[in-house]
Amino acid sequence: MRRRPGMYIGDVHDGTGLHHMLWEVVANAVDLHLAGKATHLSVRFDGDWVEVQDDGPGFPLDQPARHGGRSVAEIVLTTLHCGATYDGHFPHVHLTLAHHGVGLAAVNALSAELELETRTRGGVYRARFARGEVVEPLTRVGASDRTGTRMRFRPDPEIFTSVAFDHTVVRERLKEVAYLNPMLTVELDGERFRQRDGIAAWVYDLAAARGAPPTQRVRRMSGYRHQVHVDVALTWLDEGPAEVLSFASQAPTIDGRHLRGFWEGLKRALAPELTSRAFQKRFGPGLVAVVHAGLYDPVFAGPTRERLQSPEAQKAVREIVEEGITRDPELRESLRARLS
């Protein structure tokens, strides 16, 4: 991994690979939250170090015989693709699409130093690594009645042109994580992001940022169809271009089947007689929306893997949106008025 880091975390010169290191660690905490095992995620910068902490169950203390009796922590942090998640929970998400799925082993290998502290089964356990190698194996260092994991790492300046994180990029991405996970509390250097209204609050904030609060209240439509979790929020302004943000399993996308399903659902509920192009031209102005499709095994396409290709997402989003509008007479009439 250290010989060809770009294969695992992306460009090591423009900052994308550096930030991918952080997203890999953050994604593990989000995994735990989605599995119902964590409610708090914090990120903290300390010089060249970055620390990610969660209140999950902590790393398992097992020492599988097939791995020579090494701890699970050591296996996960030194073995590429050793498993989707260290405790086998689902779902497993990726906060970035390019080179996704490399796991914590790549983070460890490309860090000058990495420190792990995990609290589980009444104890506090610590391990230290350097450039992917074990320096101190997982050892009990104290007692605790709490659970959780704290991981600190220092990106290796021998690998990255710059090891300085862009705090604006990190802050905006963590805010997105908070919007997409309304029951998760996210912190960055003590600043707290907690969005209990989820993407509905996001849509309202997007509209307000354009200097024109919504002319109608934000509508939210969500459900589970065809093994896809669908979450959609929308509103509209009197004028301005359409602004539709889309995500697939927490990762931002620029296009894909979920977006196609979104527009199809709107058209079927409001003006099935129009062509797709005509409908978007007449309805699009003023629209502000966020579309999120959560899949266990999303399929992406495109040179930067930012287009969702999973057909079940299109069908699921289409059905949820169409039903959400047809079951809300007030919303349907308001939207149909925009087409008149």
C-alpha positions in Angstrom: 0.0 0.0 0.0 2.8 2.4 0.7 4.4 1.7 -2.7 1.2 2.6 -4.6 -1.0 4.6 -2.2 -3.1 6.1 -5.0 -4.6 2.7 -5.7 -6.1 2.7 -2.2 -7.0 6.2 -1.1 -6.7 8.4 -4.2 -4.5 11.3 -5.1 -1.8 11.9 -2.4 -0.9 15.3 -3.8 -4.2 17.3 -4.2 -5.7 16.5 -0.7 -8.4 14.0 -1.8 -6.4 11.0 -0.6 -5.6 12.7 2.7 -9.2 13.4 3.4 -10.1 9.9 2.3 -8.1 8.7 5.2 -10.3 10.6 7.6 -13.5 9.5 5.8 -12.6 5.8 6.2 -12.3 6.2 10.0 -15.5 8.4 10.2 -17.4 5.8 8.1 -16.8 3.1 10.7 -18.5 5.3 13.3 -21.4 5.9 11.0 -21.6 2.2 10.4 -22.0 1.6 14.1 -24.7 4.3 14.3 -26.7 2.8 11.4 -26.5 -0.6 13.1 -28.0 1.0 16.3 -24.7 0.7 18.2 -23.5 4.4 18.5 -25.1 7.8 18.9 -22.1 10.1 19.0 -19.2 10.9 16.7 -16.4 13.4 17.2 -13.5 14.6 15.2 -10.7 16.6 16.7 -7.5 18.1 15.2 -4.3 18.4 17.2 -1.4 19.6 15.2 -0.6 17.0 12.6 -2.8 14.5 14.4 -6.5 13.8 13.8 -8.7 12.0 16.3 -12.0 10.2 15.7 -14.0 9.0 18.6 -17.4 7.2 18.9 -19.5 5.7 21.7 -20.0 2.3 20.1 -19.3 -1.1 21.7 -15.5 -0.9 21.1 -13.4 -3.4 19.3 -13.9 -7.1 20.0 -11.2 -8.7 22.1 -11.2 -12.0 20.2 -8.0 -13.5 19.0 -8.9 -15.7 16.1 -6.8 -18.9 15.9 -6.7 -18.7 12.1 -4.8 -15.3 12.4 -2.2 -16.7 14.8 -3.9 -15.4 17.9 -3.6 -11.8 17.0 -6.2 -9.4 18.3 -9.1 -8.3 16.1 -7.8 -4.7 16.3 -4.4 -5.8 14.9 -6.0 -7.8 12.2 -8.3 -5.0 11.0 -5.5 -2.4 11.1 -2.9 -4.5 9.3 -4.9 -6.6 6.8 -6.4 -5.1 3.7 -10.0 -6.1 3.0 -10.2 -8.3 6.1 -13.9 -7.7 6.3 -16.5 -5.0 5.6 -16.7 -4.2 9.3 -14.7 -5.4 12.2 -17.7 -6.9 14.1 -19.6 -8.0 11.0 -22.5 -5.5 11.5 -24.5 -4.1 8.7 -25.0 -1.8 6.9 -21.5 -0.7 5.8 -21.2 2.7 4.2 -18.6 4.7 2.5 -18.5 8.5 2.7 -16.6 8.8 -0.5 -16.9 6.8 -3.7 -13.5 6.7 -5.3 -11.4 3.8 -4.2 -14.0 3.0 -1.6 -13.8 0.1 0.7 -10.1 -0.1 1.5 -10.8 0.0 5.3 -8.6 0.9 8.2 -5.6 -1.0 7.1 -4.8 1.6 4.4 -5.2 4.4 6.9 -2.8 2.6 9.2 -0.3 1.8 6.5 -0.2 5.4 5.2 0.1 7.0 8.7 3.4 7.8 10.3 1.8 6.8 13.6 -1.6 5.5 14.7 -2.9 5.0 18.2 -6.0 3.0 19.1 -7.9 3.2 22.4 -11.0 1.1 22.8 -13.3 0.6 25.8 -15.2 -2.6 26.1 -16.0 -5.4 28.6 -15.2 -3.1 31.5 -11.6 -2.4 30.4 -9.5 0.2 28.5 -7.2 -1.3 25.8 -4.6 0.5 23.7 -2.4 -0.3 20.8 0.2 1.6 18.8 1.3 1.3 15.2 3.8 3.0 12.9 3.6 2.9 9.1 1.3 -0.1 9.3 3.4 -2.1 11.7 2.5 -3.0 15.2 4.6 -1.1 17.8 2.6 -2.1 20.9 -0.1 -4.8 20.6 -3.5 -4.3 22.1 -3.0 -4.3 25.9 -5.3 -3.6 28.8 -4.3 -0.4 30.5 -7.2 0.3 32.9 -10.8 -0.1 33.8 -13.9 1.7 32.4 -17.7 1.4 32.7 -18.1 3.1 29.3 -17.7 1.8 25.8 -16.3 3.3 22.6 -13.3 3.7 20.4 -10.8 6.5 19.9 -8.4 6.4 17.0 -5.7 9.0 16.5 -3.5 9.0 13.4 -0.8 11.2 11.9 -0.7 11.1 8.1 2.8 10.3 6.8 4.6 13.2 5.2 6.6 10.7 3.2 3.4 9.8 1.4 1.4 13.0 1.2 2.6 16.2 -0.4 0.8 18.0 2.4 -0.6 16.6 5.7 -2.7 19.7 6.4 -6.5 19.0 6.3 -8.9 21.5 4.9 -11.1 22.3 7.9 -13.8 23.8 5.7 -14.0 20.6 3.6 -14.1 18.5 6.8 -16.7 20.8 8.4 -19.1 20.7 5.5 -18.8 17.0 5.1 -19.5 16.4 8.7 -22.5 18.7 8.5 -23.8 16.5 5.7 -23.3 13.4 7.8 -25.4 15.0 10.6 -28.2 15.9 8.1 -28.2 12.4 6.7 -28.2 10.8 10.2 -30.7 12.7 12.3 -30.2 10.6 15.4 -26.4 10.9 15.3 -24.6 13.8 17.2 -21.5 14.9 15.3 -18.8 17.2 16.7 -15.8 18.9 15.1 -13.3 20.4 17.6 -16.1 21.0 20.0 -18.6 22.4 17.5 -21.8 20.3 17.6 -23.9 19.3 14.6 -27.2 17.7 15.5 -30.0 17.8 13.0 -33.0 16.0 14.4 -35.2 17.0 11.4 -32.6 15.4 9.1 -32.7 16.3 5.4 -35.9 18.3 5.9 -33.8 20.8 7.9 -31.2 20.6 5.2 -33.7 21.6 2.5 -34.9 24.5 4.6 -31.4 25.7 5.2 -30.5 25.4 1.5 -33.6 27.5 0.6 -32.8 30.1 3.3 -29.2 30.3 2.1 -30.5 31.6 -1.2 -32.2 34.5 0.6 -35.7 33.2 -0.1 -37.3 31.1 2.6 -39.7 28.4 1.1 -43.1 29.6 -0.1 -44.4 26.2 1.1 -43.4 24.0 4.0 -40.8 21.4 3.4 -42.2 18.0 2.7 -40.5 14.8 3.6 -41.1 11.3 2.1 -39.4 8.2 3.3 -39.8 4.5 3.3 -38.2 1.1 2.5 -38.9 -0.5 -0.8 -37.0 -3.2 -2.8 -34.3 -3.4 -0.1 -33.7 0.3 -0.5 -34.1 2.9 2.2 -35.5 6.1 0.6 -35.4 9.6 2.2 -36.5 12.6 0.2 -37.2 16.2 1.2 -38.3 19.0 -1.1 -39.7 22.5 -1.2 -39.8 25.2 -3.8 -39.1 28.9 -4.1 -40.8 31.5 -6.3 -37.8 31.5 -8.7 -34.3 30.4 -9.3 -32.7 27.2 -10.7 -33.4 23.8 -9.3 -31.1 22.6 -6.6 -31.3 18.8 -6.1 -28.6 17.1 -4.0 -28.4 13.4 -4.2 -26.7 10.7 -2.1 -26.3 6.9 -2.3 -25.6 5.2 1.0 -24.3 8.4 2.5 -21.9 9.2 -0.4 -22.6 12.3 -2.6 -23.6 11.6 -6.2 -23.9 13.8 -9.3 -26.4 11.6 -11.1 -27.9 8.1 -11.2 -30.9 5.9 -11.0 -32.2 7.4 -7.7 -32.4 10.8 -9.3 -34.1 9.4 -12.3 -36.7 7.8 -10.0 -37.2 11.1 -8.2 -38.2 12.9 -11.3 -40.3 10.0 -12.5 -42.2 9.9 -9.3 -42.9 13.6 -9.5 -44.0 13.4 -13.1 -46.3 10.4 -12.5 -48.0 12.1 -9.7 -48.4 15.5 -11.3 -48.3 15.4 -15.1 -47.9 11.9 -16.6 -48.8 13.2 -20.0 -45.7 15.4 -20.3 -42.3 14.2 -21.5 -39.6 14.0 -18.9 -37.8 17.0 -20.5 -40.9 19.1 -20.6 -41.8 18.3 -17.1 -38.4 19.2 -15.7 -38.4 22.4 -17.6 -41.7 23.5 -16.2 -41.4 22.2 -12.7 -37.6 22.5 -12.1 -37.3 26.3 -11.4 -37.4 27.0 -7.7 -37.2 23.3 -6.7 -34.9 22.6 -3.7 -34.6 18.9 -2.7 -32.3 16.3 -1.2 -32.6 12.7 -2.3 -31.0 9.8 -0.4 -31.1 6.2 -1.3 -29.5 3.7 1.1 -28.5 0.4 -0.4 -26.5 -2.5 1.1 -24.6 -3.1 -2.1 -24.8 0.0 -4.4 -23.4 -0.2 -7.9 -21.7 2.9 -9.3 -20.5 3.9 -12.7 -18.6 6.7 -14.4 -14.9 7.7 -14.3 -15.3 9.0 -10.7 -17.9 6.6 -9.6 -20.4 9.3 -8.8 -23.4 7.8 -10.7 -25.6 5.3 -9.0 -26.4 2.4 -11.4 -28.6 0.2 -9.1 -32.0 -0.2 -10.8 -33.8 -1.0 -7.6 -33.0 2.5 -6.3 -34.9 4.1 -9.3 -37.9 2.0 -8.6 -37.9 2.5 -4.9 -37.5 6.3 -5.1 -40.1 6.6 -7.8 -42.7 4.7 -5.8 -42.0 6.6 -2.5 -42.2 10.0 -4.2 -45.3 9.3 -6.3 -47.2 7.9 -3.3 -46.0 10.8 -1.0 -47.5 13.4 -3.4 -50.7 11.6 -4.3 -51.5 11.0 -0.6 -51.1 14.7 0.2 -53.8 16.7 -1.6 -52.5 20.0 -0.5 -49.1 19.3 -1.8 -50.4 17.9 -5.0 -52.6 20.9 -5.8 -49.8 23.3 -4.9 -47.4 21.5 -7.3 -49.9 21.1 -10.1 -50.5 24.9 -9.9 -46.9 25.4 -10.8 -47.5 23.4 -14.0 -50.5 25.5 -15.1 
